[in-house]
Amino acid sequence: MAAPLRVVDEERSERPVPYNLEAEQALIGAVLIRNDVFGKVMDIVSEGDFFEDLHRRIWAIITAQVQKGQAATPVTIKTYLGDTDLGGGNTVSGYLARLAAEATTFGNAPDYARTVRDLALRRRLIGVADGIRTIAYDSPVEETAATIFATLEADLEELRPAIAGKVAANDFEGFDRISERAIAQAQEAYQRSGSKLVGFSTGLESLDKMLGGMQASDLIVIAGRPGAGKSALATNIAYAIALDLQSRRDDGEKTGVAAIASLEMSSEQQVQRILCDISDVPQWKIRRGIATEEEFSRFVEARHALRRLPIQIDATGGLSISQIKMRARSLKRRYGLEVLIVDYLQLLSGSGKHNNQRHNEVSEITAGLKELAKELGIVVIALSQVSRDVDKRDDRRPMLSDLRESGSIEQDADVVIFIYREEYYLKDREPKQQGTEAHENWKRAMHNAAGVAEAIVAKNRHGRSGTVMLGFIGQMMRFTSEPEPRDDYEVLSDQRAPRKERISLPKEATIAYGVLKHLSLTGSTIATEEMREADRNLKKRARVITVEKAREVFGREALGPEATPEEIEKRFREAMKTLRAKEIAFWTGTKEAPFVWLPEMVLEDD
C-alpha cells in the first residue's frame, strides 16, 4: 500500500488513538477504480470518519463528483487538490495513482468502510470521555455532578444513532417484507377477542372505537388546561394497559410493563389514584386521613389485589429528553417496556443547545419522543399543556393551534386528544344572586355538564377524528366510557337525583368483585345465544367469564399459592354467594360450561 503520509501525534495522549490508514487507503483506491463501489459504502462512511486529513479532502471531492454524475478518478480529482509536494518525493497526483494501482479487491470495500467508521466512532467516544474528565476537573463551583452528567448524556445521545448504525438510506425495505408485518398486525386485530383493536385499549370502549387501538411506535398526545383531567386520564389508561398485560401474562404470554414518568406528581400520588379508583374511595379522604375504617380497609385490599400490577413509576423531576430515552431503553432491556406515559411534556428539558428558544427545545423533545417510540417499538403517551388563550374565547374547547410552545407537537404526534370539561369552567361562574333567571340557567347548565368530559380527537393518523363523550367521576379522578344517565333538569324539581347507597362487602367478596371486573375488561367474551338459552336472565351483550378462570384468579389474589383447590373452591363459592345475594354478580350457565357475569359490564347496543 502507499506509505502513510504522517504519524499520529501521540504526545497529546497517554495511549495512541485508534485508526487504520491502510483501510482508508484501500477504500479510497477501490472507489477511484470503480465509482459504482461508492454507492455500496456511501451510507456507511462519511468524510469526517477518515483519520488522515488528506483522505478527508479526497473523500469530499469523490462524493461531490459522484453526486454530480461525473467520474471520480485520480486524473479528475487532482485538479481540486493541487499537486502539492508531500515530502520524500511524493506528490498528490502520484499518491492518488498509487492508491488506485494498489486497489485489488472491490468486494471488501463495505468491510473497509465499516472499519473506518467504527474507528472514527471510537475516537469520538474517547473525545467525549476526555472532555468529561476535563469538565469534572476544571468546572466552576456552580457546576454540579448532576449537570456534568447531563452533559455526558447529551453527548452520548448524539453518538447513539451512529453507533446503532441507523442510516436513513438503509431503512428502505421491500414491499414483500413490510406487507408481511402489515398482515400480522391485521391478523392481530382480527383475532383480538372480536375487539377490532390493534395494540392496546385505553380501557374506555367509546374512545377505543374512535382510535382503533394504541399501536407500537405511536406518539399519542393528551392535552388540556390545568385541572381538565389529563393526568387522571393517563393514569386510567396506564391501569387498563397494566391489567391487560397482567391478564395475558397469567395466560402464559410473555408481556412487558407500562411505565409512567411522573415529572409533576410523586409516585405515591400516582399509586394512590389507582388504588382509590379501584376501592371506590375518594382520594381527598385518603390524603387528609379522614377515610372511614371500612373505606380504608377497601383501600388496603385494593393494594393487595393489585400488588403484581406491571407498572413502573419514575417520579424524578427535571429530566431531560436524553435522560427519558436512556431510562426507557433500560426499562426495555430489563422488563420489556411496552407503553411509556410522560406527565408532562413541558416539564422536560432539551439538550440546552437552543439558546433559550423554548419553541425549538419543545420541537427537539417531541421529535425525541417520536423517535423513542419507533426505536423501541412502544406506545408513548405524552401529556401537554395548552395555551392560556383558550380561556379568552367563548368556546373554550382546545384546538390544534392551542398546543403550547410548539407546532411540532401536532406535527410529530400520531394522535392528539384534547380533554375538555364544561363543568370545570361553569363551577366558578355561579351568579351571586340566587332565585334569578341567570342562576336558574346556571343550575340547569351545571346539571347537564356534571360528570361529563369530552375527548376531542383532533388528529388521528390511523383513522377518523371527532369528539367522544366520556363520563368523569371527580372524587375518584375516574373516566368512564360514557356519562352517567340523568333525568331532565325540570323533572328533578331542583333536587339532585338520590345517590346510590354504597354496598358494603366482606373482604373476599370485595376481592372477587375486583377480579370479575378486571376479567370482564380483559378476559371475557360476549354472551352467545346458547348461553342466553341456558339463562333467560342473561343480557344480550353481557360479558361472560368462565368459572374456571374466575376461580383461578380469585384463588391467586385472595388466598395465595399455598391454598388447596378445595379451599379455593369453597371460598370462591362463598364470595360468589355474597355477590349474588347483593345482585352484583351472577353464576349461571350449564353444568358442563358454567360462567359468571356482572350486570354493570353489559355492553350497550351499537
N, C-alpha and C positions, 0 to 999 in steps of 0.2 A: 504493500500500500504506500501511498505518498507519505513522506515524512511529516510528523506533526509540526505545525507552524510555531508552537510555543509550549512551554510547560506551565503548569498552574503555579501561581504564586502561593506556595504553601506556608509562607511565613505568617500569613494572616490567621491561620487556624492550627490547632493542635494536631488535627488529622486532615489529610487531603480530602477535598470534596469529591464525590463520585462523578465520573464522566467516562466516556468511551469514544475517543476520537476516531478509532477505526470504524466503529459502527456508523458514525456521522459521515465519514468519507465513503463508505460502501453504499450508504443510502443515496447520497448526492450523485455518486457515479452511476448507479443504476438508473436514476431518473434522467440524467443527462444523455444516456444512451437510448433509453426507451421512455418517452414522455408519458405513455399510457400507464406506466407504473405509478405516476403521480396520483392518478385517480384512486388507486388502492390504498394510498397512505395519507392522503390529504386530510382525512378526518381523524388520523391518529396523532400526527405530529404537526407542529406549527413552528414558525420562525423562532419564537422565543425559547423553544425547547433545546436548541443547539447550544453547546457549551462554548465552542470556538466562535469568536466574533466574526471572522471571515465567513464561516459556514452559515451564520445567521443572515449575513448580507446576501450570500449566494442563494439561499433558500427563498428569501423575499423576492429576488429577481425571477427565479424559476416560477414561483407562484404567480407573479404578475404576468409573465409571458404565457403560461399555460392558460390562465383565465382569459387572456385576450385572444386565445386560439392560435397563438404563434409558437413556433418551435423554440424550445429551450435547449441549446447546445453550447459547448464551450465557445464556439465562434460567436453566437448571438448574444450571449450574456456578458462576455468580457468587455463589451463596449460600455456597459453600465458600471463596471468595477474599476476600469482603468488597468493598465499593465504595470502595476506597482512592483518594484523590486522587493521581494520578501526576505532577501538575505540569503547568503550561501548559494548564489547563482539562481535562486528560484524567482520566477515571476508569476503573476496571477494567471496569465494565459497558459503558461507551462503547467502550473498546478492543476488547472481545470482539465487540461488534456490528459494528465496522468490519472486523475480521478476517473475519467471516462474510460481510459485504456485498461485500468486495473479492475473495472467492474465486470465480474464474471457470472454472477448469479442474480437473476431478477426475481425469482420466486421467493427469495428470502427477504425481499425489501420490506414487507409488513413487519417481519420479526425485527429487522434493524430499526424500523420506526418505533416499535414498542419499546425497544431497549433505550433509544434516545429519550423518549417521552418519560419512561419510568425513572431514569436517572435525573431528568430535569425536575420531576416532582420530588424526588428525594432531596435535591438541592434546595428546593423551596421549603420543604419541611425543616431542613437544617437552618435555613434563614429565619423561619418563624421561631424555632426554638432559641436561636441566638438572640433574636430580638426580644423575646420574652425575658430571657436571662438578663439582658441589659436593662430592660424596663424594671424588673424586680429589684435590681441593684441600685439603679440611678433615679427612680421615680421620685417626684417631690412627696412631701409628707402627706399631702391631701389625697394622694392616690392610695386606695386600699387594695388588699389582696383580692377582694371581690372584683374591683374594676379591672385589675390586671388580668384576672382570669377571664373576664368578659371579653377583653381584647384578644386573648388567646383563642377563645371560642369563635369569635368573629373571623379571625384569620384562618383558622382551620376550616370553618364553614365555607370560605371561598374556595378552598382546595378540594372540598368533598366531591363536587361533580366531576372534576378532572380525575381524581383518584378512583372514583367509581366507574370511570370510563364512559360517562354519559355524553356522547357526541350526537348532536341533533340529526346529522345525515344518516347515522347508523340506526336511528329509531324507526326508519321506514320498514314496513313489513308487507308481505304479500297478502292478497285478498284471502287466500285459502286459510292461512293460519289465523287471521283475525276473525274470519267468519266462523271458524270452529269455536272460538271463545264466545262469539255472539250467540251461537246456537245453544251453548252450555248455559248462558245467562237466561235465555228464553225458556229453556227446559226447567231451570230452577224456578222461574216464575210459574210455570205450568204445574209443577209438582208440589208447590208450597201450600199444601192443605187447602187448595182452592182459593187462596187469599189474593192471588193475582198480583203479588208484590215481588219486586226484585230487590233483594237486600233486606234491610231492617225496617221494622214497623216503628212508627212513632208511639204506638200504644193508643192512638186516637184514630178510630176507624174512619171517621169522616175526613180527617186530614190525609190519611193513607190513600183514600180513593182519589184525592187530588194529586198527590205526589207520585203514587205508584211504587213507593218504597224508597229508602235512602240507600244509595248504591256506593260500593267501594270506589274511591278516587273522587267522590263528590265533596265539594266545599259548600256547606249549607249555612247561610247567614240568617239568624233570627234577630230582628231589630225592633226597637221601640223606645219610647220615652221612659225615663226612670219611673218605676212603680207600675209599669204596664204588665209585668209578669214574665219577662224574658228568662230570668234565672229559674223561676218556678217551672216554666215550660221545658227548659233544658233539663232540669232535674227529673221531671216526669218522664221525659224521653229516655234519659240515661237509665232510669229504673226499669222501664219497659224493655229496653235492649238487654240489660243485665238479666232480667227474668228469662228472656228468650235464650240467651247464651247458657244460662244455668239449666234450663229445661233440656236443651239439646245436649248439654254435657251429661246430664242424668241419663239420657237415652243412649249414651256411648259415643256420641260425636265429639271430636276434638275441637274445642272452641277456645276463643281468647277472652279478652276483657274489654270493658268500656272504661274510659278514663275521663276525669274532669280536672282541668287546670283552672283552679278557682283563684283568680288573682284578686278578688274583692272579698269573698266570704271565707271563713275558716272551714277546715274540713269537718269539724264538729257540727257547724251550722248546716252544711250540706247533708250530712247524715241525719241530723235531726229532722230536716224537711221530709226525707224519705220515710223515716220511722213514724212521724206524725201523720203523714198521708195514709200509711198502711193501718195504723192503730186508730185512726179517726179521732185524734186528739189535737186541738188547736195548738199550733206551735208557740203562740204567745203564752199559753199556760205553762208549757214546759220551760220556756225561757225565764218566766217570772217565778217559777217554783210554786204555782198555786193549783196544779193539777190535783184532782181528787185521787184517792187511793186506787179506785177502780180504773181511772184513766191512766195513772202511772203504771199500773200492772199491765194494761194493754200495750203501753209504750215499750215496756221491757220485753214483753212477749214477742212483739214485732221484731225486736233486735234478735231474739233467739231464732225466730223463723227465718230471718234473712242473713244469718251470720256468714253464710258461704256465698253471698251475692258477689259476682265477679266484677266489682267496681274498684278502681284505683283512683285516689284523690290526691292532688298536689296543690297545697294552698300557699305555696311560696309567692310572695308579691314581687312586683318589679322585674319580672322576667323579660328577656329579650326574645325575639323570634328565633335566634340561633339556639338559645337555651331550650325553648319549647321543642325545637326539632331534635336536639340531642336527647332530651328526656323521652320523647316519643319513640325514637329509634331504640333506646334502651328498653322501654316497655315492650316494643315489638319483639325484640330478641328474647326477653325473659318470660313474657306472659302471652305473647301473641295479640298485641293491641289490635282491636277491630274498629273502635269508634273513639274519637277524641273530641271532647267539648271544651272550648276555650271561653271563659267567662271573665272579662270580656275583651274584645279586640283592641279597644282604645287604651287599655292598660298595659299592652305590650309595647316594648321599645324596639327600635330598629338597630342597625349597625352603627349609628352615630355618624354616618358619612353624608348626611343631607343638609348640613349647615342649618340645623334647627327648622327646616322646612317640613312641617308636620304632614302636609299633603303627600310629599314624596316618601316620607317614612311609613305612612299607612299603606301606600302602594307597595312598598317593599314587604310589609307584613302580610298583606292579603295574598300577594304573589307567592310568598314563602309558605303560607298555609295551604294554598292550592298545590304547590309543588310537593309538599309533605304528603298530602292525600294521595297523589299519584305515585309517589316514590314507594310508600309503604302499603298501598292498596287498602286504605282505610277510609272511613267516613270522618270528615272533620266538620264539626258544628261550631261556628263562631258567633258569639253574641256581639251585638253592635248597638251603640247609641245612635239616635237620630238627632238632627239639628233642632235647636230651640225654635226655629222659625215655624215649625209645625204648630206651636201653640198660638201663633199670631193669626192663623187662618180660622175662618168659620168652621170649615170641615177639617178636623184635626187628624184625620186618617193619614198616616205617613205614605209617601211616595218614594220611588227610587231616587229622585233628586234630593231627598232629605237625608240620605245616608251621610253620616257625619265625617268630615275631614278628607274624603277622597271618593272620586268617581270610580276608582279601581275596585272598590268593594263590589259594586254592581258588575263590573267587567269580569272579575275573577270568579265570582260565585256562580255555582250551577243552579242554586235555588236561593231566593230571597223571600223570607216570610216576615211580615210586619205584624206585631201584636197590638191590637187596639181595643180598649175597653171604654165605652162611653160612660160607664158608671164612675170610672176614675176621675173624669172631668166634672160630672154632674154633682158629686158629693160636696164639692167646695163652692157650689153656686146656688145654694138654697136661699130663696128670698127671705129677708129678715122678718117680714110681716106675715104671720100665718092667717089662714082663712081667706086670703085673697085669691083671685083667679090665677095670678102668677104662681103662687105657692101650690095651688091645686095642680097646675100644669107641670110644675117641677116634680111633685109626688108621682104623677102619672108617668113622667119620663123616667124617674128613678125605678119605679116598679117594673117598667119594661126593660130597663138596662141592667137591673140587678142580676149578677151571676152570669152575664153574657160576655163573651170575648170573641173578637173577630180575628181569625188568622188570615191575613191578606197575602196570598201567594202572588207577589208582584213579578217574579221571574221564576221560570221553571224550564230549564234546558231540556228536560226529558218529557215534557207534557204541557198540559194546559195551565193557565193561571186563573185566578179568581179568588173569591172570599169564602172561607169555611167558617160557619158559626159554631163556636165551641161553648161549653159550659165552664164556669170558673167559680170554685168554692174558695173564697178568700181566706177563711180561717185556716184551711188546710193547705193553702197555696197549691191547689189541685185543679188541673184542667180535665174536663170530661169531653167525650166525643160530641155531645150536643147539650144545649142549655136545658135545665130542668123545665118541664112543662109548668105553665102557670095560668091562673084564671085571669079573665079580663079585669082591668083595674076597677071598673064600675061594679062588677059582681062582688068584689071584696068589701064594698061599702066602707072604704078607707081602713080596712083591717088587713093585716098580713095573714096569709094562709097559715093555719096552725102547723107548727114544726112537728115532724115525725118523732115520736118518742124513741129514744135510744133503747136498743135491746141489749141487756147485759147477758154475757155468755160465760160459762166456765172456761178455764184455761185451755183445755184440749179441744173444746168446741171452737174456740177462737182460732186456734192453730188450724183446725180442719177447714174452717171458713176461709182463712187466708190461702191455704193450699188449693182449695177448689177455685177461688177467684183467680189465682195465679195460673192454674191449669186451664181455666176457661179461656184465658188470653193466649196461652202458648201451646197447649197440648190437647185441644178439644176438636170435635168435628160437629158439623151441623146435623141435627136430628133428621133421620130418614123417615119415609112413610111407614116402613116396617116397624120402626121404633114407636112411632105415634100410634100404630095399631095396637102395640103392646101396652101402651099407656095413653088413654084418651086425654089426660090432663097435660100431656107434654105439648108445649107450644110449638108452633110451626117452624120457627127458626131458632130453637133453643140450641145452645152449645152443650154437647154431652161429653162426658169424660168416663172412660171405663173405670169400673170399681177397682179393678186390679191396679191401675195406675194411681188412682187417688189414694188407695190404701198404702201402696208402696211409698209414695212421697210423704204421706202423713206419718208413717212409722219412722222414716228417717228424720223428719223435722221435729216430731213431738217426743219420740222415745229414744232415738239414737241407735247406733249399730248393734248394741248388745241385746236389744229386745227380741224375744222369740216371735215366730209367726203367729202363734196362738195369742200372745199378749197383744200384738199389733191388731189382730182381727177383733179382739174383744174391745179394746179401747176405741178403735175406729167405729165400731158399731154403736158404742155409747155416745160418741161425739156426733155421729150422724143422726142418732135418735133425738138428740137435743136440737139439732138444726132442723129436723123435720117437724118437730113439735112447734118450733117458732116460725115455721113456713119459710125458712131461709134457703134450705136445700132439700132436694128430693132424691130418693134412691128408688130406682124403677127398672124397667126392662124385664127380659125373660131370665129364667134361671141360668140358661146357658150363656147369656150375654147381658149381665147387669151393668147399669151405668148410673151416674149421678149428674144432676144439673142444678144450676142456680137460676131462679126466675129473673133475677136482676140482670143476668147476662144474655137475655134473649135479644137477638138482633131485630132491628126494625126492618120492615119490608122496604126494598129499594123503590 
